[in-house]
Amino acid sequence: MLLRTLRKDSQKHGYLIQDKMISHRKIPAVICFTTEAIFLKYLAKVHEFNQFQQLVKQSLAQDGLLFDWLVRYPFKVMQYADVWYKLLKVCGYFEAHPLPGCYIRQLDIKGVDSKFIEQHKGILSELLTQILPETHYHIDISGLKHSGFERRYGLRYDQPLIRLRILDKSLAIHGLTDLTLTLTEFKQLDIPAKTVFIAENKITVLAFPDYPKAIVIFGLGYAVNLLADARCMQKTDLYYWGDIDTNGFSILSRCRKYYPQVQSLFMGQQTLDKFIALAGVEEQEKSSKNELENLRKEELILYKKLQSSLVRLEQERISFSFIQEQLKSCLSSPEYLI
């Protein structure tokens, strides 16, 4: 039945069948399409192929650097066939105006609105990477998280906000001690602080005791890498205070990648032992299972214990009087903190 249908369809679709003899029987061995048109008609892809050819011709007319990408990803071209013309217009704009330094909303591209660009960042990033010279985008930035598209191609974006408190009134800025700055403003902040604390809990930051020549920053969790290269954190005594759990040490390790001098604060075995009655349990699926490279010996030992025990002591479980006592002792001996 199948062989009969195959031979019948060969007359209908115009393909040739080459047989071979097996046990004195003719069995189809090769199906041959003598022309491209016959093959496309058989696949019912004549329209799509013509459309693909037109899109490729249009693309290469604008920028020949797209050739290799077009060959590798023909199905992506067809996936975006209905909007391909708009994608090329956006690419052409960035070629003519690299690193524009404005918001997407401010891009003036005829026939293309900002919502279109917002919705097509992924494919646009692939195309722009192909056509732009490396000097016209930030090659070290990848992915779309944390406004990755905007940062990679020199656009302005809604920056993360960094909140900090100045713990010494002599460092107050026009009388202000509680500040919220954009990330760029924070990195440029020039304040003569000698000590910088980073704490994850908001109320902990708000209640943090006064400390000479110091500021405290409301931490960003795993986004702590955003604090890299901040002027006010260079050449200072730097302390990170996270929860005593696997994620707290994972964030500490990440922070130390950018600031090797950072010390852990209230994250030691002694602090855990003192407040163990108030400790809880970390969720297994949310715990860190990674090998951490930037922990010191005693921190690594505790981290491995926490991986197996899943004990979790949150910052707010530690008494305020203990914090005050420890910070007071630190004034005479910076290594006293535990």
Secondary structure, 3 states (H helix, E strand, C coil): CHHHHHHHHHHHHCCEEEEEEECCEEEEEEEECCCHHHHHHHHCCHHHHHHHHHHHHHHHHHCHHHHHHHHHCHHHHHHCHHHHHHHHHHHHHHHHCCCCCCCHHHCCECCECHHHHHHCHHHHHHHHHHHCCHHHCCCCCCCCCCCHHHHHCCCCCCCCEEEEEECCHHHCECCECEEEEEHHHHHHCCCCCCEEEEECCHHHHHHCCCCCCEEEEECCHHHHHHHCCCHHHCCCEEEEECCECHHHHHHHHHHHHHCCCCEECCCCHHHHHHCHHHCEECCHHHCCCCCCCCCCHHHHHHHHHHHHHCEEECHHHCCHHHHHHHHHHHHHCHHHCC
